[in-house]
Amino acid sequence: MSDFRQAVRALGKSPAFTIVAVLTIAVGIAANTALFSVYDRLVLNPVTIPHPASLVAIWTNNPQINLSAPAISWPRYEEIREQARSFSSIGDSAFDNFTLTGNGDPEQLNGLRVSGSFFPTLGILPAVGRNFTADEDVPNGPAVCIISHELWQTRFGGRASLVSETITLNGQPWQVVGIMPPRLSPPFGQVQVFAPRVFEVAGLTAQQVQNGAGYSQPIARLKPGVSLQQVAADLAAIGRASKERFPTRLDANNATIPLMFVSSLVSNLEPTFYTLIGAVSFVLLIACANVASLFLGRLTARQKEIAVRQAIGATRPRVVKQFLIESLVFSIVAGGLGLLLALWALSAIQSIVAPQLPPNTILTLNWRALAFTGGVTLVTALLVGLAPAIQASRAQIVEALKDSARGSSGERGRRFRATLIVAEVALSVVLLVGSSLLLVSFLRLQRTHPGFEAKGAASAIKNQPFMDDLLETGRC
């Protein structure tokens, strides 16, 4: 506590220096904290599903037709479900559309056809009501559905009696058997109604489904101790056996490959975030070099103070410790201010890019972001304070106490400051060149001809939610 009080007094004696140093470091910490919070939410922890590390998405891969997408046929899914030994459970899903009528204006709903094992595989079950039964997941089974919590609140007023009542979907009565929990995890947050029977998806006839049309997205839960390589070998064997038995089926030449579920959602985001993380790290390093140079500049005025302390018995480690504590004190203040700036930055990011974020995504500081900020603050304290502390501890006591030696005592400090300035300029140049090249590449991409005349052209997509999911996750 004595060292802490002395560090506060030393910083309080030069308020202009302290304010500049704190603001400089706070901006660097705020940029890193805000970006880490976005990275943590969208890349490191993009889903709120229990134990997501054991979930596997099953994709179709066919290099001959340049196909790599979550588009498995229903017959192939059944083969995997019955023959695969790597999974503790597996479920299937396919996006579909439903039109809700009655109880207000007609509304187009984002729907998802799911197998009865889909929700148990995810580890998410209806908060009200029940899951689909085996009798409901058969051809021409009962017309039952599960709706999202948000649709329940906005369209039906959140009334508890809705479960077991019927609603009108696509002009037919459907019984509501369950209501999902609020704020479902991506990529299911946009789904408003769930229905059974993946093999009855709109737009495909029963014959097309049985002939191997690829349209569904299976997801499986790994057994304990099973690796992705074992799953790949398991699926490859099933695919070979399927091709031998049904060589004329549409998906006969399609291979099925496993991808970690979380990785399949964020793989296209990672390169962008790595670039941004590198940029803000450079910003923090430049700020540290700048403040370390300011700290070295203060040594000239404090040479006599340091020499006196050493003359009356202060050891070199004691001097280093005092300077590090001063650096730590102002770094903690800068870290606190950086958290406030990061909160403001996250709010700004949320409002600017809200349409591009997954549904129900809220950018905020969590315990991981706070731990990251604490680590960055400690690293900053070392980067800023260590070099000046070592430099200060090398003071020549006799020379520093002589008035005539004032001009020469800071020679080593000036050389070190020059080194820091060179490093700061080098980092700035790298950051400037990198950002310039990125901007030039972006402008060139904007001017690239798409290969067709876009003016006057229109497009229509039958299954818009499915395509939105593919585009958001980089699958096409």
C-alpha positions in Angstrom: 0.0 0.0 0.0 2.9 2.3 0.7 4.2 1.8 -2.9 0.7 2.3 -4.2 0.2 5.6 -2.4 3.6 6.8 -3.6 2.7 5.9 -7.2 -0.5 7.8 -7.0 1.4 10.9 -5.6 4.0 10.6 -8.3 1.4 10.5 -11.1 -0.6 13.3 -9.4 2.4 15.6 -9.5 2.2 15.7 -13.4 -1.5 15.7 -14.2 -1.0 16.6 -17.9 1.3 13.6 -18.4 -1.1 11.3 -16.6 -4.2 12.4 -18.5 -2.4 12.0 -21.9 -1.0 8.6 -21.0 -4.3 7.3 -19.6 -6.3 8.5 -22.6 -3.8 7.1 -25.1 -3.8 3.6 -23.5 -7.6 3.7 -22.8 -8.3 4.1 -26.6 -6.1 1.1 -27.4 -7.6 -1.0 -24.6 -11.2 0.0 -25.7 -10.5 -1.0 -29.3 -9.2 -4.4 -28.3 -11.9 -5.1 -25.7 -14.7 -4.1 -28.1 -13.4 -6.2 -30.9 -12.7 -9.2 -28.6 -16.3 -9.0 -27.4 -17.6 -9.1 -31.0 -15.2 -11.9 -31.8 -16.2 -13.9 -28.7 -19.9 -13.5 -29.5 -19.8 -14.3 -33.2 -16.8 -16.7 -33.5 -15.8 -18.2 -30.2 -19.2 -18.6 -28.7 -21.8 -18.1 -31.6 -24.4 -20.6 -30.2 -26.1 -21.1 -26.9 -26.7 -24.8 -27.4 -25.5 -27.1 -24.6 -22.1 -28.7 -25.2 -21.7 -27.4 -28.8 -18.2 -28.9 -29.1 -19.7 -32.4 -29.6 -22.1 -31.3 -32.3 -21.3 -32.3 -35.9 -23.0 -30.9 -39.1 -23.1 -33.3 -42.0 -22.5 -31.8 -45.5 -22.6 -33.0 -49.0 -19.3 -32.8 -51.0 -19.0 -33.4 -54.8 -16.0 -31.7 -56.4 -17.1 -32.8 -59.9 -20.0 -30.4 -59.8 -18.4 -28.0 -57.3 -20.8 -28.8 -54.6 -20.1 -28.3 -50.9 -23.2 -27.5 -48.9 -25.5 -28.8 -46.1 -27.8 -30.6 -48.6 -28.3 -34.2 -47.7 -31.0 -36.4 -49.2 -33.5 -38.0 -47.0 -32.6 -41.6 -48.0 -28.9 -40.9 -47.2 -29.9 -39.4 -43.8 -31.8 -42.6 -43.1 -28.8 -44.7 -44.0 -26.6 -42.6 -41.7 -29.1 -42.8 -38.9 -29.3 -46.6 -39.1 -25.7 -47.5 -39.8 -23.4 -44.8 -38.2 -21.7 -45.9 -35.0 -20.0 -42.6 -34.2 -23.1 -40.7 -33.0 -25.0 -40.9 -29.7 -27.9 -39.2 -31.5 -28.7 -37.6 -34.9 -31.5 -35.4 -36.2 -32.5 -33.8 -39.5 -34.0 -30.5 -40.5 -35.0 -28.6 -43.7 -36.2 -25.1 -44.1 -39.8 -24.6 -45.2 -42.3 -21.7 -45.4 -45.7 -21.5 -43.9 -48.5 -18.9 -44.3 -50.3 -18.1 -41.1 -53.9 -16.9 -41.4 -56.6 -16.0 -39.0 -56.2 -14.0 -35.8 -55.0 -11.0 -37.8 -53.4 -10.3 -41.1 -51.9 -13.1 -43.1 -48.2 -13.6 -42.3 -45.4 -15.5 -44.0 -43.5 -17.5 -41.4 -40.0 -18.9 -41.5 -40.4 -22.6 -40.9 -38.2 -25.6 -40.2 -39.2 -29.2 -40.8 -37.4 -31.4 -38.1 -37.2 -35.0 -37.2 -38.4 -36.2 -33.8 -34.8 -36.6 -32.7 -33.7 -33.1 -33.8 -34.4 -31.2 -30.5 -33.1 -34.0 -28.2 -29.9 -34.0 -30.3 -29.5 -30.2 -29.9 -30.3 -30.4 -26.2 -33.1 -27.9 -26.5 -36.7 -28.9 -25.8 -40.0 -26.9 -25.8 -40.4 -24.7 -22.8 -44.1 -25.2 -22.9 -45.8 -28.3 -24.2 -43.9 -31.2 -25.7 -41.7 -32.4 -28.5 -43.0 -34.3 -31.6 -43.7 -38.0 -31.0 -42.8 -40.9 -33.3 -46.4 -41.3 -34.4 -46.3 -37.7 -35.7 -43.1 -38.1 -37.7 -44.4 -40.6 -40.2 -45.9 -40.1 -43.7 -49.3 -38.4 -43.6 -49.0 -38.0 -39.9 -51.0 -35.6 -37.8 -50.7 -31.8 -38.6 -48.9 -30.6 -35.4 -46.4 -27.8 -34.9 -44.2 -26.1 -32.4 -43.9 -22.3 -32.5 -41.2 -19.9 -31.4 -41.5 -18.0 -28.1 -41.4 -14.7 -30.1 -44.3 -15.6 -32.4 -46.3 -16.8 -29.3 -45.8 -13.4 -27.7 -46.3 -11.1 -30.7 -49.1 -13.0 -32.6 -51.0 -14.8 -29.9 -50.4 -12.5 -26.9 -48.5 -15.2 -24.9 -51.7 -17.0 -23.8 -51.0 -20.3 -22.1 -54.1 -21.9 -23.6 -52.5 -21.8 -27.1 -50.9 -25.2 -26.6 -53.4 -27.9 -27.8 -55.3 -25.3 -29.8 -55.3 -25.2 -33.6 -53.9 -22.5 -35.9 -54.2 -22.2 -39.7 -51.1 -22.8 -41.7 -51.2 -22.9 -45.5 -55.0 -23.0 -45.2 -55.0 -26.1 -43.1 -55.6 -26.5 -39.3 -52.4 -27.4 -37.3 -52.4 -28.2 -33.6 -49.8 -26.4 -31.5 -48.1 -29.0 -29.2 -45.3 -26.9 -27.9 -43.6 -23.4 -27.6 -39.8 -23.1 -27.8 -37.7 -21.2 -25.2 -37.0 -17.5 -25.9 -34.0 -16.3 -27.9 -33.1 -19.5 -29.6 -29.5 -20.0 -30.6 -28.3 -19.1 -34.1 -28.9 -20.3 -36.8 -32.4 -21.2 -35.4 -33.3 -17.8 -34.0 -35.1 -16.8 -37.2 -37.4 -19.9 -37.2 -41.0 -19.1 -36.2 -42.7 -22.5 -36.6 -41.3 -26.1 -36.4 -43.1 -29.0 -38.1 -42.4 -32.7 -38.3 -41.7 -34.8 -41.4 -38.6 -33.5 -43.1 -39.5 -35.7 -46.1 -42.6 -33.7 -46.8 -40.9 -30.3 -47.4 -42.7 -28.0 -49.8 -41.4 -27.8 -53.4 -40.3 -31.4 -53.7 -42.5 -34.4 -54.6 -42.3 -37.7 -52.7 -40.6 -39.2 -55.8 -37.9 -36.5 -55.9 -37.2 -37.0 -52.2 -36.8 -40.7 -52.6 -34.7 -40.3 -55.7 -32.0 -38.6 -53.6 -32.7 -34.8 -53.9 -30.3 -33.0 -51.5 -32.0 -30.4 -49.3 -31.8 -31.3 -45.6 -29.2 -30.4 -42.9 -28.5 -33.3 -40.5 -26.8 -32.6 -37.2 -25.4 -35.2 -34.9 -24.0 -35.5 -31.4 -20.7 -37.4 -31.1 -20.2 -40.3 -28.8 -17.6 -39.6 -26.1 -14.0 -40.1 -27.3 -15.0 -40.2 -31.0 -12.8 -38.0 -33.3 -13.8 -36.2 -36.5 -11.5 -38.5 -38.5 -13.4 -41.6 -37.2 -16.7 -39.9 -38.2 -15.4 -39.2 -41.7 -14.3 -42.8 -42.1 -17.7 -44.0 -40.9 -19.6 -41.7 -43.3 -17.3 -42.6 -46.2 -18.1 -46.3 -45.7 -21.8 -45.6 -45.6 -21.5 -43.5 -48.8 -19.7 -46.3 -50.7 -22.2 -48.9 -49.7 -25.0 -46.6 -50.7 -23.5 -46.0 -54.2 -23.2 -49.8 -54.7 -26.8 -50.4 -53.8 -28.3 -47.4 -55.5 -26.0 -46.3 -58.4 -28.7 -44.4 -60.2 -29.9 -42.2 -57.3 -29.3 -38.5 -57.6 -26.8 -38.4 -54.7 -25.0 -41.6 -55.7 -21.7 -39.7 -56.4 -22.1 -37.3 -53.4 -19.8 -37.8 -50.5 -20.9 -37.0 -47.0 -18.4 -35.2 -44.8 -18.6 -34.1 -41.1 -17.8 -30.6 -40.0 -17.8 -29.3 -36.4 -21.1 -27.5 -36.1 -19.7 -24.3 -34.7 -16.9 -24.2 -37.2 -19.4 -24.6 -40.1 -21.2 -21.5 -38.9 -18.2 -19.2 -38.4 -15.5 -20.4 -40.9 -16.1 -17.4 -43.2 -15.9 -14.9 -40.4 -12.5 -16.0 -38.9 -10.2 -14.4 -41.6 -11.9 -11.1 -41.3 -11.6 -11.1 -37.5 -8.0 -12.1 -37.6 -7.2 -9.1 -39.8 -9.1 -6.8 -37.5 -7.5 -8.2 -34.3 -4.0 -7.7 -35.9 -4.9 -4.1 -36.7 -6.2 -3.2 -33.2 -3.2 -5.0 -31.6 -0.9 -2.7 -33.6 -2.9 0.3 -32.4 -2.3 -0.8 -28.8 1.4 -1.5 -29.4 1.7 2.0 -30.9 0.0 3.5 -27.9 2.3 1.6 -25.5 5.4 2.7 -27.4 4.1 6.3 -27.3 3.4 6.2 -23.5 6.7 4.4 -22.8 8.5 7.2 -24.6 6.7 9.7 -22.4 7.7 7.8 -19.3 11.3 7.8 -20.4 11.0 11.6 -20.9 10.0 12.0 -17.2 13.2 10.2 -16.1 15.3 13.3 -16.9 13.3 15.3 -14.3 13.4 12.4 -11.8 17.1 11.4 -12.0 18.0 13.2 -8.8 15.1 11.7 -7.0 16.1 8.2 -8.1 19.8 8.8 -7.2 18.9 10.0 -3.7 16.7 7.0 -3.1 19.6 4.7 -4.2 22.1 6.7 -2.1 20.1 6.1 1.1 19.7 2.4 0.5 17.1 1.7 -2.2 18.1 -1.4 -4.2 17.8 -1.6 -8.0 14.9 -4.1 -7.8 13.2 -1.7 -5.4 13.4 1.1 -8.0 12.2 -1.2 -10.8 9.3 -2.3 -8.6 8.2 1.3 -7.9 8.2 2.3 -11.5 6.2 -0.9 -12.4 3.6 0.0 -9.8 3.3 3.5 -11.2 2.7 1.9 -14.6 0.2 -0.5 -13.2 -1.7 2.2 -11.4 -2.3 4.3 -14.5 -2.9 1.2 -16.6 -5.7 0.1 -14.3 -7.2 3.6 -14.6 -6.8 3.4 -18.4 -8.4 -0.1 -18.3 -11.4 1.2 -16.4 -11.8 4.0 -18.9 -11.3 1.6 -21.7 -14.2 -0.5 -20.5 -16.5 2.5 -20.6 -15.3 3.4 -24.1 -15.7 -0.3 -25.2 -19.4 -0.3 -24.0 -20.0 2.8 -26.1 -18.3 1.2 -29.0 -20.3 -2.0 -28.7 -23.5 0.0 -28.6 -22.5 1.9 -31.8 -21.5 -1.4 -33.5 -24.9 -3.0 -32.5 -26.9 -0.1 -34.0 -24.8 0.1 -37.2 -24.6 -3.6 -38.1 -27.7 -4.8 -36.5 -29.3 -6.1 -39.8 -26.1 -8.2 -40.5 -26.1 -9.8 -37.0 -27.8 -13.1 -36.3 -31.3 -12.8 -34.8 -31.4 -12.1 -31.0 -27.7 -11.2 -31.0 -26.8 -8.7 -28.3 -23.2 -7.4 -28.1 -22.1 -6.7 -24.6 -19.3 -7.3 -22.2 -19.3 -10.7 -20.4 -16.9 -12.2 -18.0 -14.6 -13.4 -20.8 -14.3 -9.8 -22.1 -13.6 -8.6 -18.6 -10.9 -11.2 -18.1 -9.4 -10.3 -21.5 -9.4 -6.6 -20.5 -7.6 -7.5 -17.3 -5.0 -9.4 -19.1 -4.5 -6.6 -21.7 -4.2 -4.1 -18.8 -1.4 -6.2 -17.2 0.5 -6.6 -20.4 0.2 -2.9 -21.1 1.6 -2.1 -17.7 4.6 -4.3 -18.4 5.1 -2.9 -22.0 4.9 0.7 -20.8 6.7 0.4 -17.4 9.4 -2.2 -17.7 11.8 -0.5 -20.1 11.6 2.9 -18.2 12.0 1.1 -14.9 15.1 -0.8 -16.0 16.5 2.4 -17.5 15.8 4.3 -14.2 17.5 1.7 -12.1 20.8 2.1 -14.1 21.2 5.7 -12.9 24.8 6.7 -11.8 24.4 8.0 -8.3 27.4 10.3 -8.2 26.9 11.8 -11.6 23.2 12.2 -11.1 23.8 14.2 -7.8 26.1 16.6 -9.6 24.3 19.6 -11.1 26.8 19.6 -13.9 25.9 16.1 -14.9 22.3 16.9 -15.7 22.9 17.1 -19.3 24.6 13.7 -19.6 22.6 11.6 -17.2 19.8 11.0 -19.7 21.9 10.0 -22.7 20.9 6.4 -22.5 17.3 7.4 -22.0 17.4 9.5 -25.2 18.8 6.6 -27.2 16.1 4.3 -25.9 13.4 6.8 -26.7 14.8 7.1 -30.2 14.5 3.3 -30.5 10.9 3.4 -29.3 10.0 6.2 -31.8 11.5 4.1 -34.6 9.4 1.1 -33.5 6.3 3.2 -33.2 6.8 4.7 -36.7 7.4 1.2 -38.1 4.2 -0.2 -36.6 2.3 2.8 -37.9 3.6 2.3 -41.4 2.7 -1.4 -41.3 -0.8 -0.6 -40.1 -1.2 2.2 -42.7 0.0 0.1 -45.6 -2.1 -2.9 -44.5 -5.3 -0.8 -44.2 -4.5 0.9 -47.6 -4.1 -2.4 -49.3 -7.3 -3.6 -47.8 -9.2 -0.5 -49.0 -7.8 -0.9 -52.5 -8.8 -4.5 -52.6 -12.3 -3.6 -51.5 -12.6 -0.9 -54.1 -11.4 -3.3 -56.8 -14.0 -5.9 -55.7 -16.7 -3.2 -55.9 -15.7 -2.5 -59.5 -15.4 -6.2 -60.6 -17.9 -7.1 -63.3 -20.2 -9.9 -62.0 -20.1 -11.7 -65.4 -23.6 -10.8 -66.4 -25.7 -7.7 -67.0 -27.4 -6.9 -63.7 -29.4 -4.0 -64.8 -33.1 -4.8 -65.2 -32.6 -8.4 -63.9 -34.7 -9.8 -61.1 -34.5 -13.0 -59.1 -36.9 -15.1 -57.0 -36.0 -17.6 -54.4 -38.5 -20.2 -53.2 -36.9 -21.0 -49.9 -35.6 -17.6 -48.7 -34.8 -18.6 -45.0 -32.6 -21.5 -46.2 -30.7 -19.2 -48.7 -30.3 -16.5 -46.0 -28.7 -19.1 -43.7 -26.4 -20.3 -46.5 -25.3 -16.7 -47.2 -24.8 -15.7 -43.6 -22.7 -18.8 -42.9 -20.7 -18.6 -46.1 -21.9 -21.9 -47.5 -22.5 -20.5 -51.0 
